Amino acid sequence: MTWRGIAALPHRRAASLAVPAIAAHVAVPLAGLVDTAVLGQFSSTVDLAAVGLGSAVIVAVYWAFSFLRPGTTALVGQSWGRQRTGEAVRHLQRALGLALAIGAVWLAVQWWVLPLLVRLLAADSGAGVVADGYTLIRGLSLPAVLITAAIVGYFIGAQNTRVPLVIAATVSGFNIVLDFIFIAGAGWGAEGAAWATFAAEYIGAIVAAFTLWRFLDARQRARLRDWRHRSLRTGWGRLTRMNTALSIRTALLMGALTFVAAYGARFGDDVLAANTIILQMMYVASFALDGYATAAEAMAARESGTGDIHAFHRAAAASSVAGMALAVVFTVVIGVGREGILALLTDLPEVLEQARVYWWAATLLPIISAPAWLLDGIFLGAARTRDMLVSMAFSVVCVFVPLVWGAYMWGVFTNAWLWAAFLMMNVARALTLAGRYVWITRRGTWHMDNARS
């Protein structure tokens, strides 16, 4: 593609969707950074390590159910592309019904699931007991998180990323304020961080529901109130197939990510705390770059609905060019700003020492992982969740696991090797998805395959 061709891409439309999404996505890990910074300044290494360990468990659980947001976006976006807003509301109803069902079951089982996961990951770490209490408090928020995810998915599918920004800013703002009250003020440590997030997430769900109601017109509100309509008896098959593929794919990803986050406990609490900081930097970069992935997802979903495959490819190119440029910026800023960033996050000497040793991983993560993140958005918008599952399964089972297991068997497994294996997994994800994109494009079957999915 020539420079003139690149300049002619729909950059303005991509940016109008991406910029609010970037702000919304960054607000989430920034709240996590504030958790880390407040604990690092006003608490102990054990509390900081416990939040790192507990967060790894909670993020794994939350991401296991994260299919609700992109699954809703794809279906709603395609309905909007066909100008069937009533059909879009029905997709939202199904997503909300699924959110409530999953949330109810989770509240019944979390009391034995979360302590088991913490014990499996904590090894002999002194942070394990504190992480137990942290995860049980955070787990109570899952129903609110799922409801918010379904509503946010609807808004993104409706080509509106400004409302998700308002919701995310509300959650992060309350989380930050309550962090200072519960941790710095009351001295509650890791449990204070958990209660702050718990309260913020339920406030966010209330704001999301209120904003949705104001966004819908009278006819759409009436449709949303009608839970007995016969159309709700059908349409679950496609939602189930998409969400099943997404949930398995997410479980594979979170298995690898949780392993990276928690295995540091075997190298000591200082390494575990340092890995927590590095992961927080990855979350900031990934959530920011997910802004353009979200733009690609929303645009791809709409163009899939209209059947305009030329516009689909142009949307994918516009979001990818800008997303990769942003990844370069993050890599440079994280690399150059190491000392300033670390000074903001902790003053614990042992943690600082370990974080400096492994900072190369934080620096490389954005530029190496960005292609996979952006391609995820394109495939999500096209509802090609089976392709995403195959790519993830190959990357985890055939790349990440052999690298980790081989190093362990040869007695050379270190924290540095752990991060290298994670980076290589993301390279494999990008290569497999890119190859699949080229193959589908050459066959000219994007729209046909999507119609069957």
Secondary structure, 3 states (H helix, E strand, C coil): CCHHHHHCCCHHHHHHHHHHHHHHHHHHHHHHHHHHHHHHHHCCHHHHHHHHHHHHHHHHHHHHCCCHHHHHHHHHHHHHHCCCHHHHHHHHHHHHHHHHHHHHHHHHHHHHHHHHHHHHHHCCCCCHHHHHHHHHHHHCCHHHHHHHHHHHHHHHHCCCCHHHHHHHHHHHHHHHHHHHHHHHHCCCHHHHHHHHHHHHHHHHHHHHHHHHHHHCCHHHHHHHHCCCCHHHHCCHHHHHHHHHHHHHHHHHHHHHHHHHHHHHHHHCHHHHHHHHHHHHHHHHHHHHHHHHHHHHHHHHHHHHHHCCHHHHHHHHHHHHHHHHHHHHHHHHHHHHCHHHHHHHHCCCHHHHHHHHHCHHHHHHHHHHHHHHHHHHHHHHHCCCHHHHHHHHHHHHHHHHHHHHHHHHHCCCCCHHHHHHHHHHHHHHHHHHHHHHHHHHHHHCCHHHHHHHC
